[in-house]
């Protein structure tokens, strides 16, 4: 018996996508920052490589999360003035987190590339750690505002027993 399935039925894509994507870059940026800070003090165990990999992957994930947030924003419907303000803060902090993670990742990669010049590599490593700390703060702020949207204003939350209009299409 031949089984035919389309790709979309084999892999279920979450709807909304943003909450499913956002948690990976959060972890990668926080872990990458911790490793970047450790790499400033411990120049062994390939920590600079690990910091660069985590921060660059976190930055790529943050770009995907920011994109999905923009896409999902269209389906939020009418929001109160306060929820609109919180959504704007969430978006701005998310953009800051993405941009700072990109900077931190590039600086960490620069520290790896400059490995044969210890002073330059150390300076870039310190800069990567500082940028990572700033990105981590931005991640925390974005998460705070995202939490306010969900838990205080119910954005993205369906009422229990409510039909999913997209599932009925």
TORTI-557184 format. One line per field, with one value per residue (C-alpha): residue in three letters; x, y, z; residue number from 0. Coordinates in steps of 0.02 Angstrom, whole numbers, plus 50000, padded with zeros to 5 digits. Layout:
residuo	(ALA_...);
xx	(X_...);
yy	(Y_...);
zz	(Z_...);
num	(NUM_...);
***
This chain:
residuo	(UNK_UNK_UNK_UNK_UNK_UNK_UNK_UNK_UNK_UNK_UNK_UNK_UNK_UNK_UNK_UNK_UNK_UNK_UNK_UNK_UNK_UNK_UNK_UNK_UNK_UNK_UNK_UNK_UNK_UNK_UNK_UNK_UNK_UNK_UNK_UNK_UNK_UNK_UNK_UNK_UNK_UNK_UNK_UNK_UNK_UNK_UNK_UNK_UNK_UNK_UNK_UNK_UNK_UNK_UNK_UNK_UNK_UNK_UNK_UNK_UNK_UNK_UNK_UNK_UNK_UNK_UNK_UNK_UNK_UNK_UNK_UNK_UNK_UNK_UNK_UNK_UNK_UNK_UNK_UNK_UNK_UNK_UNK_UNK_UNK_UNK_UNK_UNK_UNK_UNK_UNK_UNK_UNK_UNK_UNK_UNK_UNK_UNK_UNK_UNK_UNK_UNK_UNK_UNK_UNK_UNK_UNK_UNK_UNK_UNK_UNK_UNK_UNK_UNK_UNK_UNK_UNK_UNK_UNK_UNK_UNK_UNK_UNK_UNK_UNK_UNK_UNK_UNK_UNK_UNK_UNK_UNK_UNK_UNK_UNK_UNK_UNK_UNK_UNK_UNK_UNK_UNK_UNK_UNK_UNK_UNK_UNK_UNK_UNK_UNK_UNK_UNK_UNK_UNK_UNK_UNK_UNK_UNK_UNK_UNK_UNK_UNK_UNK_UNK_UNK_UNK_UNK_UNK_UNK);
xx	(50000_50078_50074_50066_50089_50133_50277_50161_50066_50226_50296_50178_50228_50171_50046_50090_50271_50354_50336_50407_50560_50605_50663_50811_50901_50867_50962_51099_51131_51134_51246_51358_51378_51425_51555_51620_51644_51730_51842_51905_51977_52013_52097_52083_51962_51919_51806_51825_51767_51619_51572_51577_51473_51341_51328_51321_51191_51093_51101_51035_50896_50857_50840_50717_50622_50611_50547_50417_50363_50332_50230_50130_50096_49976_49863_49853_49696_49640_49741_49715_49824_49926_49950_50004_50133_50198_50204_50308_50430_50439_50479_50611_50699_50693_50775_50908_50941_50960_51077_51184_51195_51258_51390_51440_51451_51557_51673_51689_51727_51856_51937_51952_52026_52149_52204_52386_52391_52351_52325_52205_52114_52096_52029_51903_51856_51824_51721_51623_51587_51527_51418_51352_51306_51214_51126_51078_51003_50906_50845_50784_50692_50613_50558_50486_50378_50331_50275_50169_50085_50041_50004_49926_49846_49813_49897_49917_49812_49654_49509_49485_49374_49382_49390_49549_49490_49647_49620_49446_49507);
yy	(50000_50162_50304_50480_50629_50805_50891_51007_50863_50776_50928_51034_51218_51305_51445_51571_51539_51676_51592_51431_51516_51644_51526_51455_51621_51668_51516_51532_51716_51691_51537_51622_51772_51661_51572_51739_51804_51642_51653_51823_51740_51564_51558_51371_51232_51320_51439_51581_51463_51406_51585_51638_51489_51513_51701_51693_51554_51652_51807_51708_51639_51813_51873_51732_51771_51956_51913_51793_51923_52047_51916_51865_52047_52059_51927_52005_52101_52258_52293_52416_52572_52499_52332_52425_52520_52359_52275_52419_52404_52215_52240_52374_52270_52118_52218_52280_52103_52042_52186_52169_51980_52008_52129_52010_51863_51958_52020_51843_51778_51917_51858_51684_51747_51859_51714_51729_51907_51885_52069_52097_51933_51977_52151_52079_51945_52076_52179_52022_51986_52165_52161_51991_52061_52204_52079_51974_52126_52166_51985_52000_52162_52091_51938_52047_52144_51985_51909_52063_52046_51864_51856_52027_52066_51892_51928_51766_51666_51580_51564_51386_51288_51423_51362_51396_51491_51447_51261_51272_51349);
zz	(50000_49943_50064_49997_50110_50069_50155_50251_50329_50380_50470_50570_50570_50730_50713_50779_50734_50839_51011_50940_50864_50996_51133_51037_51012_51192_51254_51122_51159_51348_51335_51207_51322_51469_51362_51293_51471_51521_51366_51426_51581_51516_51346_51324_51281_51119_51216_51089_50950_51054_51101_50918_50863_50997_50973_50783_50787_50917_50806_50658_50767_50831_50651_50617_50777_50734_50560_50630_50757_50617_50524_50677_50724_50578_50658_50832_50790_50881_51037_51178_51178_51322_51233_51075_51177_51255_51084_51018_51166_51138_50955_50989_51122_51007_50868_50990_51049_50869_50822_50979_50956_50778_50843_50984_50864_50740_50877_50946_50771_50754_50915_50842_50679_50773_50882_50829_50893_51078_51119_50974_51009_51192_51152_51029_51155_51290_51167_51119_51302_51332_51176_51230_51400_51315_51200_51351_51436_51277_51271_51451_51412_51255_51353_51490_51368_51276_51440_51478_51309_51337_51523_51556_51388_51318_51151_51055_51178_51121_51241_51306_51189_51055_50877_50781_50627_50529_50561_50485_50320);
num	(0_1_2_3_4_5_6_7_8_9_10_11_12_13_14_15_16_17_18_19_20_21_22_23_24_25_26_27_28_29_30_31_32_33_34_35_36_37_38_39_40_41_42_43_44_45_46_47_48_49_50_51_52_53_54_55_56_57_58_59_60_61_62_63_64_65_66_67_68_69_70_71_72_73_74_75_76_77_78_79_80_81_82_83_84_85_86_87_88_89_90_91_92_93_94_95_96_97_98_99_100_101_102_103_104_105_106_107_108_109_110_111_112_113_114_115_116_117_118_119_120_121_122_123_124_125_126_127_128_129_130_131_132_133_134_135_136_137_138_139_140_141_142_143_144_145_146_147_148_149_150_151_152_153_154_155_156_157_158_159_160_161_162_163_164_165_166_167_168);
***
